[in-house]
């Protein structure tokens, strides 16, 4: 069983090496790592070349139409039985591929996710769930797993069979932030999301990441109310959101 891991990159020099090492140092060697770069102008390519031929990795660098276009290209290059993607600022656990192999020995499982976890800018884990999370198919199909109504499905912790990906027609490249949300909607029409009681990946929280633009994300999911959409068009949404956030100052380990 081969696991195909796609990593889209663009000027990713700050975190890419940490991402690469988390894959290179897996306890299982049954994987391929495909890095799809969008034409970086920083030291991203130098970092990739440094690790080329030191583990099962291949890469391309060419202009693309955004993250999901890069991910789609990567899956077209993939030869594995299990698909996933890991963004260049995130990280796998050392046991991730070994655990995924064992999970998919059960032929009934087509799609799984581990426990959600977050790390700060420096790579220190500070938020991990201590309970196995259930993902009701009804909630996923209804689009409620959007991070606001019924929590969210952590993308970097998800793994699925190649056949499922092809069955739903792959990832929609027209989105900029919510491509995974819409992929989960399509998956949920065909199978259940199985929870695995272990952390498989960690999401890095840092300044400047795309996922911080919740306005654009909710526009792509279709969740924003009519009033919120009007505020977005008037560029008022971001200002109002900032004012509300200033009422509460929270300092946690992310500030270390």
Phi and psi in degrees as GROMACS dihedral restraints (atoms count N, CA, C in turn):
[ dihedral_restraints ]
;  ai    aj    ak    al  type     phi  dphi    fc
    3     4     5     6     1  -109.1    20    10
    4     5     6     7     1   135.1    20    10
    6     7     8     9     1  -104.7    20    10
    7     8     9    10     1   123.5    20    10
    9    10    11    12     1   -98.3    20    10
   10    11    12    13     1   118.6    20    10
   12    13    14    15     1  -110.6    20    10
   13    14    15    16     1   120.0    20    10
   15    16    17    18     1  -102.9    20    10
   16    17    18    19     1   135.0    20    10
   18    19    20    21     1  -127.1    20    10
   19    20    21    22     1   111.5    20    10
   21    22    23    24     1   -81.3    20    10
   22    23    24    25     1   139.4    20    10
   24    25    26    27     1  -136.0    20    10
   25    26    27    28     1   151.4    20    10
   27    28    29    30     1  -161.2    20    10
   28    29    30    31     1   112.6    20    10
   30    31    32    33     1    48.8    20    10
   31    32    33    34     1    55.6    20    10
   33    34    35    36     1  -105.8    20    10
   34    35    36    37     1    25.7    20    10
   36    37    38    39     1   -59.4    20    10
   37    38    39    40     1   -28.7    20    10
   39    40    41    42     1   -67.6    20    10
   40    41    42    43     1   -39.5    20    10
   42    43    44    45     1  -118.1    20    10
   43    44    45    46     1   -11.4    20    10
   45    46    47    48     1   -58.3    20    10
   46    47    48    49     1   -41.9    20    10
   48    49    50    51     1   -60.6    20    10
   49    50    51    52     1   -40.2    20    10
   51    52    53    54     1   -62.1    20    10
   52    53    54    55     1   -41.6    20    10
   54    55    56    57     1   -63.0    20    10
   55    56    57    58     1   -47.6    20    10
   57    58    59    60     1   -59.8    20    10
   58    59    60    61     1   -46.3    20    10
   60    61    62    63     1   -64.4    20    10
   61    62    63    64     1   -33.0    20    10
   63    64    65    66     1   -66.7    20    10
   64    65    66    67     1   -24.4    20    10
   66    67    68    69     1   -90.8    20    10
   67    68    69    70     1   -44.9    20    10
   69    70    71    72     1   -57.1    20    10
   70    71    72    73     1   -36.7    20    10
   72    73    74    75     1   -94.6    20    10
   73    74    75    76     1    26.1    20    10
   75    76    77    78     1   -65.5    20    10
   76    77    78    79     1   148.1    20    10
   78    79    80    81     1   -70.8    20    10
   79    80    81    82     1   -20.7    20    10
   81    82    83    84     1  -112.7    20    10
   82    83    84    85     1   144.4    20    10
   84    85    86    87     1  -101.7    20    10
   85    86    87    88     1     6.0    20    10
   87    88    89    90     1   -85.0    20    10
   88    89    90    91     1    63.1    20    10
   90    91    92    93     1  -149.7    20    10
   91    92    93    94     1   162.8    20    10
   93    94    95    96     1  -129.5    20    10
   94    95    96    97     1   139.8    20    10
   96    97    98    99     1  -112.5    20    10
   97    98    99   100     1   120.8    20    10
   99   100   101   102     1  -115.5    20    10
  100   101   102   103     1   113.4    20    10
  102   103   104   105     1   -99.8    20    10
  103   104   105   106     1   124.4    20    10
  105   106   107   108     1  -115.0    20    10
  106   107   108   109     1   105.7    20    10
  108   109   110   111     1   -96.5    20    10
  109   110   111   112     1   143.8    20    10
  111   112   113   114     1   -94.2    20    10
  112   113   114   115     1    20.4    20    10
  114   115   116   117     1    94.9    20    10
  115   116   117   118     1    47.7    20    10
  117   118   119   120     1   -60.8    20    10
  118   119   120   121     1   147.8    20    10
  120   121   122   123     1  -112.3    20    10
  121   122   123   124     1    -0.8    20    10
  123   124   125   126     1   -97.2    20    10
  124   125   126   127     1  -151.6    20    10
  126   127   128   129     1   -90.6    20    10
  127   128   129   130     1    15.1    20    10
  129   130   131   132     1   -54.0    20    10
  130   131   132   133     1   -48.8    20    10
  132   133   134   135     1   -63.9    20    10
  133   134   135   136     1   -37.4    20    10
  135   136   137   138     1   -62.4    20    10
  136   137   138   139     1   -39.2    20    10
  138   139   140   141     1   -65.9    20    10
  139   140   141   142     1   -43.4    20    10
  141   142   143   144     1   -61.0    20    10
  142   143   144   145     1   -47.1    20    10
  144   145   146   147     1   -63.8    20    10
  145   146   147   148     1   -30.7    20    10
  147   148   149   150     1   -60.7    20    10
  148   149   150   151     1   -33.5    20    10
  150   151   152   153     1  -104.0    20    10
  151   152   153   154     1    -2.1    20    10
  153   154   155   156     1   -59.7    20    10
  154   155   156   157     1   135.1    20    10
  156   157   158   159     1    72.3    20    10
  157   158   159   160     1     5.8    20    10
  159   160   161   162     1   -97.3    20    10
  160   161   162   163     1    -9.6    20    10
  162   163   164   165     1  -162.9    20    10
  163   164   165   166     1   172.6    20    10
  165   166   167   168     1   -70.5    20    10
  166   167   168   169     1    82.0    20    10
  168   169   170   171     1  -134.2    20    10
  169   170   171   172     1   140.1    20    10
  171   172   173   174     1  -135.6    20    10
  172   173   174   175     1   159.8    20    10
  174   175   176   177     1  -152.6    20    10
  175   176   177   178     1   159.2    20    10
  177   178   179   180     1  -136.9    20    10
  178   179   180   181     1   157.2    20    10
  180   181   182   183     1  -138.5    20    10
  181   182   183   184     1   116.5    20    10
  183   184   185   186     1  -162.6    20    10
  184   185   186   187     1   157.1    20    10
  186   187   188   189     1   -59.2    20    10
  187   188   189   190     1   145.2    20    10
  189   190   191   192     1  -137.4    20    10
  190   191   192   193     1   179.1    20    10
  192   193   194   195     1  -104.8    20    10
  193   194   195   196     1    33.5    20    10
  195   196   197   198     1   116.1    20    10
  196   197   198   199     1   175.8    20    10
  198   199   200   201     1   -57.7    20    10
  199   200   201   202     1   -45.5    20    10
  201   202   203   204     1   -73.4    20    10
  202   203   204   205     1   -26.6    20    10
  204   205   206   207     1   -66.0    20    10
  205   206   207   208     1   -42.9    20    10
  207   208   209   210     1   -62.5    20    10
  208   209   210   211     1   -43.7    20    10
  210   211   212   213     1   -62.6    20    10
  211   212   213   214     1   -42.4    20    10
  213   214   215   216     1   -61.2    20    10
  214   215   216   217     1   -41.8    20    10
  216   217   218   219     1   -60.1    20    10
  217   218   219   220     1   -42.3    20    10
  219   220   221   222     1   -61.9    20    10
  220   221   222   223     1   -43.3    20    10
  222   223   224   225     1   -67.8    20    10
  223   224   225   226     1   -28.8    20    10
  225   226   227   228     1   -69.3    20    10
  226   227   228   229     1   -24.4    20    10
  228   229   230   231     1   -87.3    20    10
  229   230   231   232     1   -12.6    20    10
  231   232   233   234     1   -76.8    20    10
  232   233   234   235     1   146.6    20    10
  234   235   236   237     1  -122.0    20    10
  235   236   237   238     1     8.1    20    10
  237   238   239   240     1   -80.2    20    10
  238   239   240   241     1   171.4    20    10
  240   241   242   243     1   -90.6    20    10
  241   242   243   244     1   -29.1    20    10
  243   244   245   246     1  -117.1    20    10
  244   245   246   247     1   134.1    20    10
  246   247   248   249     1  -110.4    20    10
  247   248   249   250     1   152.2    20    10
  249   250   251   252     1  -169.1    20    10
  250   251   252   253     1   168.2    20    10
  252   253   254   255     1  -140.4    20    10
  253   254   255   256     1   148.4    20    10
  255   256   257   258     1  -127.9    20    10
  256   257   258   259     1   115.9    20    10
  258   259   260   261     1   -65.2    20    10
  259   260   261   262     1   155.3    20    10
  261   262   263   264     1   -68.2    20    10
  262   263   264   265     1   -12.2    20    10
  264   265   266   267     1  -103.4    20    10
  265   266   267   268     1     4.3    20    10
  267   268   269   270     1  -108.0    20    10
  268   269   270   271     1  -179.8    20    10
  270   271   272   273     1  -151.2    20    10
  271   272   273   274     1   142.1    20    10
  273   274   275   276     1   -91.2    20    10
  274   275   276   277     1   158.7    20    10
  276   277   278   279     1   -81.3    20    10
  277   278   279   280     1   156.6    20    10
  279   280   281   282     1   -59.0    20    10
  280   281   282   283     1   -27.6    20    10
  282   283   284   285     1   -96.2    20    10
  283   284   285   286     1     4.0    20    10
  285   286   287   288     1   -56.1    20    10
  286   287   288   289     1   -55.8    20    10
  288   289   290   291     1   -64.2    20    10
  289   290   291   292     1   -36.9    20    10
  291   292   293   294     1   -62.9    20    10
  292   293   294   295     1   -43.8    20    10
  294   295   296   297     1   -65.4    20    10
  295   296   297   298     1   -42.0    20    10
  297   298   299   300     1   -63.9    20    10
  298   299   300   301     1   -39.2    20    10
  300   301   302   303     1   -57.4    20    10
  301   302   303   304     1   -45.7    20    10
  303   304   305   306     1   -66.7    20    10
  304   305   306   307     1   -40.0    20    10
  306   307   308   309     1   -59.2    20    10
  307   308   309   310     1   -46.2    20    10
  309   310   311   312     1   -85.6    20    10
  310   311   312   313     1     6.6    20    10
  312   313   314   315     1   -67.8    20    10
  313   314   315   316     1   -23.6    20    10
  315   316   317   318     1   -80.1    20    10
  316   317   318   319     1   109.0    20    10
  318   319   320   321     1   -66.3    20    10
  319   320   321   322     1   -14.1    20    10
  321   322   323   324     1   -77.4    20    10
  322   323   324   325     1   -19.5    20    10
  324   325   326   327     1   -87.0    20    10
  325   326   327   328     1   127.8    20    10
  327   328   329   330     1  -114.9    20    10
  328   329   330   331     1   -19.1    20    10
  330   331   332   333     1  -154.3    20    10
  331   332   333   334     1   129.7    20    10
  333   334   335   336     1  -141.4    20    10
  334   335   336   337     1   163.3    20    10
  336   337   338   339     1  -146.8    20    10
  337   338   339   340     1   143.1    20    10
  339   340   341   342     1   -90.1    20    10
  340   341   342   343     1  -175.1    20    10
  342   343   344   345     1   -68.9    20    10
  343   344   345   346     1   138.2    20    10
  345   346   347   348     1   -70.0    20    10
  346   347   348   349     1   145.2    20    10
  348   349   350   351     1  -149.1    20    10
  349   350   351   352     1   149.4    20    10
  351   352   353   354     1  -129.3    20    10
  352   353   354   355     1   152.3    20    10
  354   355   356   357     1  -132.0    20    10
  355   356   357   358     1   160.0    20    10
  357   358   359   360     1   -86.0    20    10
  358   359   360   361     1  -175.3    20    10
  360   361   362   363     1   -57.2    20    10
  361   362   363   364     1   -33.3    20    10
  363   364   365   366     1   -85.7    20    10
  364   365   366   367     1     1.5    20    10
  366   367   368   369     1    88.8    20    10
  367   368   369   370     1    15.1    20    10
  369   370   371   372     1   -90.6    20    10
  370   371   372   373     1   122.2    20    10
  372   373   374   375     1   -65.7    20    10
  373   374   375   376     1   130.4    20    10
  375   376   377   378     1  -133.4    20    10
  376   377   378   379     1    -8.5    20    10
  378   379   380   381     1  -141.5    20    10
  379   380   381   382     1   112.8    20    10
  381   382   383   384     1  -136.3    20    10
  382   383   384   385     1   138.4    20    10
  384   385   386   387     1   -76.2    20    10
  385   386   387   388     1   138.2    20    10
  387   388   389   390     1  -104.0    20    10
  388   389   390   391     1     9.3    20    10
  390   391   392   393     1  -131.0    20    10
  391   392   393   394     1   141.9    20    10
  393   394   395   396     1   -67.7    20    10
  394   395   396   397     1   131.5    20    10
  396   397   398   399     1   -97.2    20    10
  397   398   399   400     1   133.2    20    10
  399   400   401   402     1   -96.7    20    10
  400   401   402   403     1   138.3    20    10
  402   403   404   405     1  -117.5    20    10
  403   404   405   406     1    91.1    20    10
  405   406   407   408     1   -60.3    20    10
  406   407   408   409     1   129.9    20    10
  408   409   410   411     1   -57.7    20    10
  409   410   411   412     1   -35.0    20    10
  411   412   413   414     1   -60.3    20    10
  412   413   414   415     1   -43.5    20    10
  414   415   416   417     1   -67.4    20    10
  415   416   417   418     1   -37.6    20    10
  417   418   419   420     1   -68.1    20    10
  418   419   420   421     1   -45.8    20    10
  420   421   422   423     1   -60.9    20    10
  421   422   423   424     1   -35.8    20    10
  423   424   425   426     1   -76.0    20    10
  424   425   426   427     1    -9.4    20    10
  426   427   428   429     1    81.7    20    10
  427   428   429   430     1    18.8    20    10
  429   430   431   432     1   -82.9    20    10
  430   431   432   433     1   -12.3    20    10
  432   433   434   435     1   -87.7    20    10
  433   434   435   436     1    63.2    20    10
  435   436   437   438     1  -112.8    20    10
  436   437   438   439     1     9.9    20    10
  438   439   440   441     1    88.5    20    10
  439   440   441   442     1    -3.7    20    10
  441   442   443   444     1  -124.0    20    10
  442   443   444   445     1   -38.7    20    10
  444   445   446   447     1   -92.6    20    10
  445   446   447   448     1   -52.4    20    10
  447   448   449   450     1  -128.9    20    10
  448   449   450   451     1    38.4    20    10
  450   451   452   453     1    75.5    20    10
  451   452   453   454     1  -165.8    20    10
  453   454   455   456     1  -141.6    20    10
  454   455   456   457     1   165.4    20    10
  456   457   458   459     1   -97.9    20    10
  457   458   459   460     1   119.0    20    10
  459   460   461   462     1   -72.0    20    10
  460   461   462   463     1   111.8    20    10
  462   463   464   465     1   -57.4    20    10
  463   464   465   466     1   -46.6    20    10
  465   466   467   468     1   -67.4    20    10
  466   467   468   469     1   -13.4    20    10
  468   469   470   471     1   -97.2    20    10
  469   470   471   472     1     2.6    20    10
  471   472   473   474     1   -96.3    20    10
  472   473   474   475     1   141.5    20    10
  474   475   476   477     1  -139.4    20    10
  475   476   477   478     1   145.6    20    10
  477   478   479   480     1  -152.1    20    10
  478   479   480   481     1   162.9    20    10
  480   481   482   483     1   -77.0    20    10
  481   482   483   484     1   146.2    20    10
  483   484   485   486     1   -56.5    20    10
  484   485   486   487     1   -39.7    20    10
  486   487   488   489     1   -61.9    20    10
  487   488   489   490     1   -36.3    20    10
  489   490   491   492     1   -67.0    20    10
  490   491   492   493     1   -43.6    20    10
  492   493   494   495     1   -59.1    20    10
  493   494   495   496     1   -45.1    20    10
  495   496   497   498     1   -69.7    20    10
  496   497   498   499     1   -34.7    20    10
  498   499   500   501     1   -60.5    20    10
  499   500   501   502     1   -37.5    20    10
  501   502   503   504     1   -91.4    20    10
  502   503   504   505     1     1.7    20    10
  504   505   506   507     1    85.6    20    10
  505   506   507   508     1    16.0    20    10
  507   508   509   510     1    76.5    20    10
  508   509   510   511     1  -167.7    20    10
  510   511   512   513     1   -89.2    20    10
  511   512   513   514     1   143.2    20    10
  513   514   515   516     1   -82.9    20    10
  514   515   516   517     1   116.6    20    10
  516   517   518   519     1   -83.6    20    10
  517   518   519   520     1    -0.2    20    10
  519   520   521   522     1   -76.4    20    10
  520   521   522   523     1   -16.4    20    10
  522   523   524   525     1   -87.5    20    10
  523   524   525   526     1   156.9    20    10
  525   526   527   528     1  -110.2    20    10
  526   527   528   529     1   -28.0    20    10
  528   529   530   531     1  -130.1    20    10
  529   530   531   532     1   -28.0    20    10
  531   532   533   534     1  -111.8    20    10
  532   533   534   535     1    25.9    20    10
  534   535   536   537     1   -62.8    20    10
  535   536   537   538     1   -37.2    20    10
  537   538   539   540     1   -67.8    20    10
  538   539   540   541     1   -40.5    20    10
  540   541   542   543     1   -55.3    20    10
  541   542   543   544     1   -45.2    20    10
  543   544   545   546     1   -74.3    20    10
  544   545   546   547     1   -29.5    20    10
  546   547   548   549     1   -66.1    20    10
  547   548   549   550     1   -40.5    20    10
  549   550   551   552     1   -62.5    20    10
  550   551   552   553     1   -38.9    20    10
  552   553   554   555     1   -57.8    20    10
  553   554   555   556     1   -44.3    20    10
  555   556   557   558     1   -68.8    20    10
  556   557   558   559     1   -40.4    20    10
  558   559   560   561     1   -59.8    20    10
  559   560   561   562     1   -41.8    20    10
  561   562   563   564     1   -64.6    20    10
  562   563   564   565     1   -17.8    20    10
  564   565   566   567     1   -75.6    20    10
  565   566   567   568     1   -12.8    20    10
  567   568   569   570     1  -122.1    20    10
  568   569   570   571     1   -22.1    20    10
  570   571   572   573     1  -157.8    20    10
  571   572   573   574     1   170.6    20    10
  573   574   575   576     1   -93.8    20    10
  574   575   576   577     1   151.0    20    10
  576   577   578   579     1   -89.4    20    10
  577   578   579   580     1   117.7    20    10
  579   580   581   582     1   -93.2    20    10
  580   581   582   583     1   131.9    20    10
  582   583   584   585     1   -89.5    20    10
  583   584   585   586     1   138.1    20    10
  585   586   587   588     1  -115.3    20    10
  586   587   588   589     1   132.1    20    10
  588   589   590   591     1   -84.1    20    10
  589   590   591   592     1    57.1    20    10
  591   592   593   594     1  -160.7    20    10
  592   593   594   595     1   152.0    20    10
  594   595   596   597     1   -74.8    20    10
  595   596   597   598     1   127.3    20    10
  597   598   599   600     1  -109.4    20    10
  598   599   600   601     1   -23.5    20    10
  600   601   602   603     1  -156.2    20    10
  601   602   603   604     1   161.0    20    10
  603   604   605   606     1  -127.3    20    10
  604   605   606   607     1   139.8    20    10
  606   607   608   609     1   -95.6    20    10
  607   608   609   610     1   127.0    20    10
  609   610   611   612     1   -88.7    20    10
  610   611   612   613     1   126.9    20    10
  612   613   614   615     1   -97.8    20    10
  613   614   615   616     1   120.5    20    10
  615   616   617   618     1  -155.6    20    10
  616   617   618   619     1   164.2    20    10
  618   619   620   621     1   -68.0    20    10
  619   620   621   622     1   142.5    20    10
  621   622   623   624     1    85.8    20    10
  622   623   624   625     1     2.6    20    10
  624   625   626   627     1   -77.9    20    10
  625   626   627   628     1   150.4    20    10
  627   628   629   630     1   -60.9    20    10
  628   629   630   631     1   -35.1    20    10
  630   631   632   633     1   -67.5    20    10
  631   632   633   634     1    -8.8    20    10
  633   634   635   636     1   -75.4    20    10
  634   635   636   637     1   -16.7    20    10
  636   637   638   639     1   -83.2    20    10
  637   638   639   640     1    78.5    20    10
  639   640   641   642     1   -68.3    20    10
  640   641   642   643     1   -30.0    20    10
  642   643   644   645     1   -58.5    20    10
  643   644   645   646     1   -51.9    20    10
  645   646   647   648     1   -66.8    20    10
  646   647   648   649     1   -36.5    20    10
  648   649   650   651     1   -61.4    20    10
  649   650   651   652     1   -48.6    20    10
  651   652   653   654     1   -71.1    20    10
  652   653   654   655     1   -25.6    20    10
  654   655   656   657     1   -64.2    20    10
  655   656   657   658     1   -38.9    20    10
  657   658   659   660     1   -74.6    20    10
  658   659   660   661     1   -29.4    20    10
  660   661   662   663     1   -80.6    20    10
  661   662   663   664     1   -19.3    20    10
  663   664   665   666     1    85.0    20    10
  664   665   666   667     1    15.7    20    10
  666   667   668   669     1   -87.9    20    10
  667   668   669   670     1   -25.7    20    10
  669   670   671   672     1   -57.8    20    10
  670   671   672   673     1   139.2    20    10
  672   673   674   675     1   -70.5    20    10
  673   674   675   676     1   168.3    20    10
  675   676   677   678     1   -58.4    20    10
  676   677   678   679     1   -42.3    20    10
  678   679   680   681     1   -64.0    20    10
  679   680   681   682     1   -43.2    20    10
  681   682   683   684     1   -64.6    20    10
  682   683   684   685     1   -37.0    20    10
  684   685   686   687     1   -64.6    20    10
  685   686   687   688     1   -38.8    20    10
  687   688   689   690     1   -65.7    20    10
  688   689   690   691     1   -40.4    20    10
  690   691   692   693     1   -63.3    20    10
  691   692   693   694     1   -37.2    20    10
  693   694   695   696     1   -62.6    20    10
  694   695   696   697     1   -45.7    20    10
  696   697   698   699     1   -62.7    20    10
  697   698   699   700     1   -31.2    20    10
  699   700   701   702     1   -89.8    20    10
  700   701   702   703     1     3.6    20    10
  702   703   704   705     1    59.3    20    10
  703   704   705   706     1    27.8    20    10
  705   706   707   708     1   -95.3    20    10
  706   707   708   709     1   -25.3    20    10
  708   709   710   711     1   -55.9    20    10
  709   710   711   712     1   -46.9    20    10
  711   712   713   714     1   -65.2    20    10
  712   713   714   715     1   -37.6    20    10
  714   715   716   717     1   -67.8    20    10
  715   716   717   718     1   -46.2    20    10
  717   718   719   720     1   -62.6    20    10
  718   719   720   721     1   -42.4    20    10
  720   721   722   723     1   -62.2    20    10
  721   722   723   724     1   -39.4    20    10
  723   724   725   726     1   -66.8    20    10
  724   725   726   727     1   -40.2    20    10
  726   727   728   729     1   -63.4    20    10
  727   728   729   730     1   -43.1    20    10
  729   730   731   732     1   -64.2    20    10
  730   731   732   733     1   -39.9    20    10
  732   733   734   735     1   -65.0    20    10
  733   734   735   736     1   -30.1    20    10
  735   736   737   738     1   -71.5    20    10
  736   737   738   739     1   -11.5    20    10
  738   739   740   741     1   -71.5    20    10
  739   740   741   742     1   -26.7    20    10
  741   742   743   744     1  -126.6    20    10
  742   743   744   745     1   123.2    20    10
  744   745   746   747     1  -105.0    20    10
  745   746   747   748     1   117.2    20    10
  747   748   749   750     1  -116.0    20    10
  748   749   750   751     1   126.0    20    10
  750   751   752   753     1  -116.6    20    10
  751   752   753   754     1   124.5    20    10
  753   754   755   756     1  -136.3    20    10
  754   755   756   757     1  -165.0    20    10
  756   757   758   759     1   -65.1    20    10
  757   758   759   760     1   -18.9    20    10
  759   760   761   762     1   -61.6    20    10
  760   761   762   763     1   -23.0    20    10
  762   763   764   765     1   -87.0    20    10
  763   764   765   766     1    -3.6    20    10
